[in-house]
Amino acid sequence: MANNKSYMDNTYRLGRIATIICIVIMFVIPSVICTVYSIWPSFDSVMGAAGPLLAIFLPTALAEQLSMIPLTGNSAYLNSIMGNVTNIKFPAYLSALSSVDQDPGTEEADVIGMIAVCISGMTTMVIIFLGVILLVPLSPILTSPTVKTATNYIMPALFGSMLVGTLMNKTAGSYKAEKKPLIGVIDLAIVFIINIFIVNLDRKQGYAMVGVMLLSVLLAYIFYKKGIIELESKEKNKQ
């Protein structure tokens, strides 16, 4: 346990240091370029360009942090540094935990998740490197109508697989909740109704994610108090 605690403490310490270094680098490089070439933008131009982007992506980023950090643990540092969390890193994390039957929040899950995220990041870099080298030779294939049609279904397939895996998950930490998928079904139904009949949620995903998280917590509390969802200890089931 002492070694595990030491590993966790060191990981969180290194994660904070690496995050600070990356933030400094991200600000220093453009600052140096703007200073050397005297091309500092005005405050009005920055806000004019950043305002609409912040309105769209700030709620999404907030929702990602609130929903994923409690699950990903110490690998959240790498997720924030490398990016593509929702599309690549988080699915890789969930897949790794599922393959070894571990629940988020445990020390084992943090270790396995960190390995999965690191390998995912290295794989992404290798693919990008190969893509840069092979971009010209493969351009006839990549620009073909068949490939263009297939790429339109990559994101739906990715999020569809994540949805099924998450929706069918009946674990709740060290407990098992047989009727836990009921909450996800209700969330989906409400989102579909709002998106189809009330307001189009396109480019409002961040607000929708925050709302769904709050709704899920409220439904879980109500269903637990009403006895609709019951928790059973996993240790009890094993015995």
N, C-alpha and C positions, 0 to 999 in steps of 0.2 A: 504493500500500500504506500510505503514511503517513496519507493521508486516511481510509482504511478503519480503520486502527488507532485514529486519533483518534475516529472515530465510535463504534467499539465501546467504547473507554474511557469516553467521555462518556455513552454509553447505560447502562453498568453503574453509573457514578457517580450519574447521575440516578435510576436504578432504586432504588439503596440509599436515597437521600435521600427519594424518594417513599414507599418502604415504611415508613421510620421515621416520616414525617409521618402516614401513615395509621394506623399502630399507635398513635401518641400520640393522634390524634383519637378512635379507637375506645375508648380508655380514659378520655380526659378527659371526653367528653360524658356518659356514664353516671355518672362520678364527681361531676361538677358537679351533675347532677340529684339524685343521692342526698344530696349535701351540703346543697343548698338546701332540699330538702323533708324532710331528716332521715329518709330511708328506707333507710339502709344495711342490706342483708341480713346475717344471721349467717353465720358460716363453715359451720356445719352445714347450713343451708338451701341455700347455694351448692353445697356438695359433694354434697348429696342430689339436687339437680337436674342438676348437671354430671357426676356420676360415671357414670351409665348412658350419657350422650351421649358422653363421652370413650372409654368402652369400645368403643363402636360406631364412632365416626368418627375416633378417633386413628390406628388402624391404616390406615384408608382414606387419611387425609391423608398419613401417612408413605409409603404405597405410591405415591401420586400424585407426591409430591416426588421420590422415588427414581427413578421411571420416566419422568416427564415433563420434569423440569428438564434432564437431559442432552440431551434432544431439542429442547426449545423455546428453549434459550439465553437471550438477554437478554429475550425476551418473557415469561419466567417471572415477572418482576416485575409486569407488567401482569396476568398471569393470577391471581397471588396477591391483587392489590388488587381486581380486578373480580369474581372468583369465577366460578362456573359453568364451571370449567376442563374437566372431563370431558365435560360435556353440550354446550358451545358452543365455548369458546375452542380447545381441543385439536383437535376436528374441523376448525375453520376453518383452523388452522395447517397441519394435514396436507393439507387440500385445496389450500391455496395453494402448498405446496411441490410437490405432485403436478402442479399445472397448469403449473409452470415447470420441471419435471424437476430439482429440486434435492434434495440429501440433507441431513438434519439434521446440525448440527455445523459447517457451513461459514459463512463470513461472509455469503455471498449468502442462505443460508437464514435467518440471523438477521434480516437486513434485511427480507426478504419476509415472514417470520413476524411481525415486529413490525407491519408494515403490516396484515396480515390480522387480527391480534388487536385492533388499534386500531379498524379498521373494524367488526369484530364487536361490540366494546363500544359503539360509537356506534350501530350498528343496534339493539342491544338496548335502549339508552336511548330511542331514537325509538319502538320498538314498545311499550315500557312506557308512555311518554307518551301515545301514541295509545290504548292500552288503557284508561288511566285516564279519558280524555276520552270514549271510546266505550263504556265499560263498561255504562252504563244502556241506551243505544239498542240495543246488541248482545246484551243479556242473554237475550232470547228465543231467539236463535240459539245462544249459547254454552251454554245450559242444555238444549238439545234432546237427545234420546236419541242421535241420529246423531252429533253432535259429541262427546258423552261417550264413545261407543263408539270413535270415531276416536282420541281422546286416549289411550286405553289402549295404542295401538300405536305412539305416537310414540317412546318410549324404545327399545323393541325394534328399530324400524326404524333409529333413529340408531346404536345400538351394532352392529346387524347390518351396516350399511354400513361402519362403522369396522373391524369384524372382517375383512370381505372384503378391504378395501384393505390392511390391515396384514398379513393372512395371506398374501396373494399377492405382497407386496413381497419381492423377492429381492436388494435392495441391502444392503450392510454397510459404510457409510462410503464410502471410495474403491474398494471391492471389490464384486464380484457373487458371490452364493452361490446356485446354482441349486436346491439342496435345503434352503434355509433354511426354507421353509414346513413342512417335516417337523417342526420343533420346535414350531410352533404347533399342528399337528394332534395331536401327543402331549400337549401341555398341555391342549388342549380335551378329549381323551378322558379324561385323568386327572381333570379337574375334574368332568366329567359322571358318572364312576363314583363319585367321592367324594360328590357331591351326591345321587345317586339311591340308592346302596346303603349308604353309610357314615354320613354326617351331612349334614343340610340346611344349606347355606351361606348361607341367607337371613339378612341382618343380620350376616354374617361376611365380607363382601366384602373388607374391608381385609386380614384375615389371609390370605384366599385369594390376593389380589394379591401380597402379599409372598412367599408360598410359591411362586407361579407364576414370579415374577421369579427367585428363587433356582434353581428347577428349570430355567428356560430357560438361565440361565448355565451350569449344570452340564451340561445336554444339549449345548449348543453346544461346550463344551470337549471333552466325550467324543467327539462326532461329528467334530470337527475332528482330534483326535488319531488317531481310528480311520480317517480318510480318507473318512468318509461324506459330509461336507460339505467341499467344496473352494472356495477363494477365488480369484477371477480378477480381475486388475486391470482397471478400466474403461478406463483409458488404452490398455491392450493390446488390448481389444476394439474400441476406436475405430480403432486403426491397422489 
